[in-house]
Amino acid sequence: MKKITFFLLSTLSILVISLMACGGGDQSSDAAKTDSTKVVQNANENNPASLDLSAGKKVFVEKCMVCHQETGLGVAGTFPPLANSDYMLADKMRAVKQAIFGSKKPITVNGVQYPGSIMTVFEKELSDQQVMDVVNYVLNSWGNKLGTVTLEDVKSARAKK
């Protein structure tokens, strides 16, 4: 009985948070989609400190924070952490793909299981620039030092659907 109750509460929580994340349609303005700050030209895998993360933070706050929390710590067992995530460290291109296409597979992050069918699909909502910005923000926030991705990485990931 406890397992069923936990499952129902978890499912209801996911549904409520997903509905909140959707926000009732496309409330993002065209200005928000085109107002992305670009990565400084000399930013690269070895020099992520030269990034301007403000555009990525804006996308994160609008699209990701409701689940992954302002701290990047997520909600244990429901929404995985992005801060100090062994899952992201293992494959940052997977993070790009998940930012675009979402994820339906169960995953394990830092030893904790997370159910599938949770990660929202942003394929049509986010431009390549916004995906790059938000992934670079996540890769370089909350103590993460996971490098950077480029527009070419995002375009390649989107093309390999």
C-alpha beads as a LAMMPS data file, in Angstrom:
LAMMPS data file: protein, C-alpha beads

161 atoms
160 bonds

1 atom types
1 bond types

-500.0 500.0 xlo xhi
-500.0 500.0 ylo yhi
-500.0 500.0 zlo zhi

Masses

1 110.0

Atoms # bond

1 1 1 0.000 0.000 0.000
2 1 1 2.849 2.389 0.827
3 1 1 4.426 1.768 -2.599
4 1 1 1.144 2.534 -4.359
5 1 1 0.633 5.718 -2.327
6 1 1 4.212 6.842 -3.006
7 1 1 3.788 6.091 -6.711
8 1 1 0.521 8.034 -6.894
9 1 1 1.967 11.015 -5.011
10 1 1 5.091 11.000 -7.188
11 1 1 3.019 10.799 -10.361
12 1 1 0.734 13.607 -9.198
13 1 1 3.740 15.758 -8.262
14 1 1 5.294 15.197 -11.667
15 1 1 2.041 16.081 -13.403
16 1 1 1.571 19.289 -11.400
17 1 1 5.169 20.398 -11.911
18 1 1 5.013 19.557 -15.622
19 1 1 1.859 21.632 -16.009
20 1 1 3.487 24.512 -14.143
21 1 1 6.543 24.260 -16.388
22 1 1 4.369 24.463 -19.498
23 1 1 2.938 27.713 -18.219
24 1 1 -0.202 27.651 -20.328
25 1 1 1.297 27.945 -23.766
26 1 1 3.984 29.985 -25.402
27 1 1 4.342 32.945 -23.099
28 1 1 7.945 33.526 -24.093
29 1 1 8.303 36.517 -26.329
30 1 1 10.156 36.605 -29.615
31 1 1 12.468 39.120 -27.963
32 1 1 13.440 36.533 -25.345
33 1 1 14.243 34.053 -28.113
34 1 1 16.457 36.491 -29.998
35 1 1 17.965 38.299 -27.014
36 1 1 20.408 35.509 -26.182
37 1 1 23.885 36.627 -25.230
38 1 1 26.404 34.749 -27.311
39 1 1 29.379 32.924 -25.930
40 1 1 32.469 35.091 -25.982
41 1 1 34.494 34.207 -29.080
42 1 1 37.522 32.815 -27.287
43 1 1 35.506 30.598 -24.949
44 1 1 36.366 26.963 -25.433
45 1 1 36.637 23.624 -23.672
46 1 1 39.726 24.809 -21.802
47 1 1 38.531 28.345 -21.078
48 1 1 34.854 28.257 -19.943
49 1 1 35.542 31.218 -17.634
50 1 1 35.248 33.484 -20.661
51 1 1 31.555 32.607 -21.022
52 1 1 28.726 35.048 -20.460
53 1 1 26.229 32.753 -18.740
54 1 1 23.442 35.332 -18.354
55 1 1 21.465 34.194 -21.419
56 1 1 21.670 30.562 -20.307
57 1 1 20.570 31.484 -16.807
58 1 1 17.522 33.243 -18.252
59 1 1 16.522 30.125 -20.205
60 1 1 17.167 27.963 -17.135
61 1 1 14.954 30.149 -14.931
62 1 1 12.132 30.152 -17.506
63 1 1 12.226 26.502 -18.562
64 1 1 14.226 24.341 -16.165
65 1 1 14.243 25.767 -12.662
66 1 1 10.781 24.546 -11.684
67 1 1 12.080 20.961 -11.791
68 1 1 15.825 21.218 -11.234
69 1 1 15.506 24.024 -8.646
70 1 1 17.462 27.269 -8.417
71 1 1 20.307 25.422 -6.698
72 1 1 20.558 22.808 -9.457
73 1 1 19.968 20.110 -6.835
74 1 1 16.651 18.891 -8.281
75 1 1 14.239 16.838 -6.168
76 1 1 15.649 13.493 -5.007
77 1 1 13.969 10.566 -6.733
78 1 1 11.835 12.845 -8.940
79 1 1 14.002 15.411 -10.764
80 1 1 17.742 14.746 -11.001
81 1 1 20.389 17.199 -9.861
82 1 1 22.397 19.163 -12.386
83 1 1 24.885 20.326 -9.766
84 1 1 27.787 17.886 -9.366
85 1 1 26.011 15.354 -11.574
86 1 1 28.038 12.269 -12.466
87 1 1 25.502 11.654 -15.243
88 1 1 26.363 14.934 -16.999
89 1 1 30.066 14.536 -16.369
90 1 1 29.965 11.230 -18.248
91 1 1 28.542 12.719 -21.485
92 1 1 27.822 16.420 -22.005
93 1 1 26.472 15.789 -25.531
94 1 1 23.759 13.682 -23.908
95 1 1 22.843 16.841 -21.954
96 1 1 22.503 18.720 -25.260
97 1 1 20.240 15.996 -26.673
98 1 1 18.118 15.934 -23.525
99 1 1 17.771 19.728 -23.544
100 1 1 16.328 19.426 -27.053
101 1 1 14.420 16.139 -27.060
102 1 1 13.778 15.491 -23.368
103 1 1 14.179 12.012 -21.951
104 1 1 11.854 9.083 -21.425
105 1 1 14.374 6.635 -20.010
106 1 1 14.973 5.979 -16.329
107 1 1 18.409 7.209 -15.269
108 1 1 20.698 6.994 -12.267
109 1 1 22.385 10.186 -11.089
110 1 1 24.849 10.117 -8.213
111 1 1 23.508 6.709 -7.200
112 1 1 19.819 7.751 -7.125
113 1 1 17.260 6.275 -9.561
114 1 1 14.997 8.691 -11.494
115 1 1 11.939 7.430 -13.398
116 1 1 11.528 7.918 -17.139
117 1 1 9.041 10.127 -19.006
118 1 1 9.950 13.234 -17.038
119 1 1 12.248 15.507 -19.036
120 1 1 10.205 17.966 -21.106
121 1 1 10.761 18.171 -24.872
122 1 1 11.945 21.652 -25.903
123 1 1 12.677 20.788 -29.537
124 1 1 10.316 23.428 -30.958
125 1 1 10.511 25.910 -28.070
126 1 1 14.238 26.526 -27.889
127 1 1 16.491 27.774 -30.652
128 1 1 19.946 26.281 -31.133
129 1 1 21.380 29.404 -29.490
130 1 1 19.129 28.982 -26.438
131 1 1 20.024 25.286 -26.114
132 1 1 23.726 26.127 -26.262
133 1 1 23.274 28.940 -23.746
134 1 1 21.354 26.864 -21.203
135 1 1 23.610 23.810 -21.507
136 1 1 26.694 25.988 -21.061
137 1 1 25.037 27.601 -18.030
138 1 1 24.359 24.202 -16.478
139 1 1 27.816 22.870 -17.342
140 1 1 29.414 25.846 -15.572
141 1 1 27.137 26.602 -12.590
142 1 1 26.848 25.382 -8.987
143 1 1 30.513 24.419 -8.955
144 1 1 30.297 22.447 -12.213
145 1 1 33.336 22.841 -14.431
146 1 1 32.287 20.617 -17.302
147 1 1 33.460 22.654 -20.284
148 1 1 31.318 24.062 -23.050
149 1 1 29.294 23.098 -26.094
150 1 1 29.132 24.978 -29.382
151 1 1 26.352 25.859 -31.794
152 1 1 27.775 23.181 -34.071
153 1 1 27.365 20.618 -31.259
154 1 1 23.728 21.637 -30.824
155 1 1 23.003 21.570 -34.573
156 1 1 24.637 18.141 -34.823
157 1 1 22.592 16.796 -31.884
158 1 1 19.368 18.194 -33.331
159 1 1 20.105 16.630 -36.738
160 1 1 20.688 13.174 -35.193
161 1 1 17.196 12.811 -33.766

Bonds

1 1 1 2
2 1 2 3
3 1 3 4
4 1 4 5
5 1 5 6
6 1 6 7
7 1 7 8
8 1 8 9
9 1 9 10
10 1 10 11
11 1 11 12
12 1 12 13
13 1 13 14
14 1 14 15
15 1 15 16
16 1 16 17
17 1 17 18
18 1 18 19
19 1 19 20
20 1 20 21
21 1 21 22
22 1 22 23
23 1 23 24
24 1 24 25
25 1 25 26
26 1 26 27
27 1 27 28
28 1 28 29
29 1 29 30
30 1 30 31
31 1 31 32
32 1 32 33
33 1 33 34
34 1 34 35
35 1 35 36
36 1 36 37
37 1 37 38
38 1 38 39
39 1 39 40
40 1 40 41
41 1 41 42
42 1 42 43
43 1 43 44
44 1 44 45
45 1 45 46
46 1 46 47
47 1 47 48
48 1 48 49
49 1 49 50
50 1 50 51
51 1 51 52
52 1 52 53
53 1 53 54
54 1 54 55
55 1 55 56
56 1 56 57
57 1 57 58
58 1 58 59
59 1 59 60
60 1 60 61
61 1 61 62
62 1 62 63
63 1 63 64
64 1 64 65
65 1 65 66
66 1 66 67
67 1 67 68
68 1 68 69
69 1 69 70
70 1 70 71
71 1 71 72
72 1 72 73
73 1 73 74
74 1 74 75
75 1 75 76
76 1 76 77
77 1 77 78
78 1 78 79
79 1 79 80
80 1 80 81
81 1 81 82
82 1 82 83
83 1 83 84
84 1 84 85
85 1 85 86
86 1 86 87
87 1 87 88
88 1 88 89
89 1 89 90
90 1 90 91
91 1 91 92
92 1 92 93
93 1 93 94
94 1 94 95
95 1 95 96
96 1 96 97
97 1 97 98
98 1 98 99
99 1 99 100
100 1 100 101
101 1 101 102
102 1 102 103
103 1 103 104
104 1 104 105
105 1 105 106
106 1 106 107
107 1 107 108
108 1 108 109
109 1 109 110
110 1 110 111
111 1 111 112
112 1 112 113
113 1 113 114
114 1 114 115
115 1 115 116
116 1 116 117
117 1 117 118
118 1 118 119
119 1 119 120
120 1 120 121
121 1 121 122
122 1 122 123
123 1 123 124
124 1 124 125
125 1 125 126
126 1 126 127
127 1 127 128
128 1 128 129
129 1 129 130
130 1 130 131
131 1 131 132
132 1 132 133
133 1 133 134
134 1 134 135
135 1 135 136
136 1 136 137
137 1 137 138
138 1 138 139
139 1 139 140
140 1 140 141
141 1 141 142
142 1 142 143
143 1 143 144
144 1 144 145
145 1 145 146
146 1 146 147
147 1 147 148
148 1 148 149
149 1 149 150
150 1 150 151
151 1 151 152
152 1 152 153
153 1 153 154
154 1 154 155
155 1 155 156
156 1 156 157
157 1 157 158
158 1 158 159
159 1 159 160
160 1 160 161
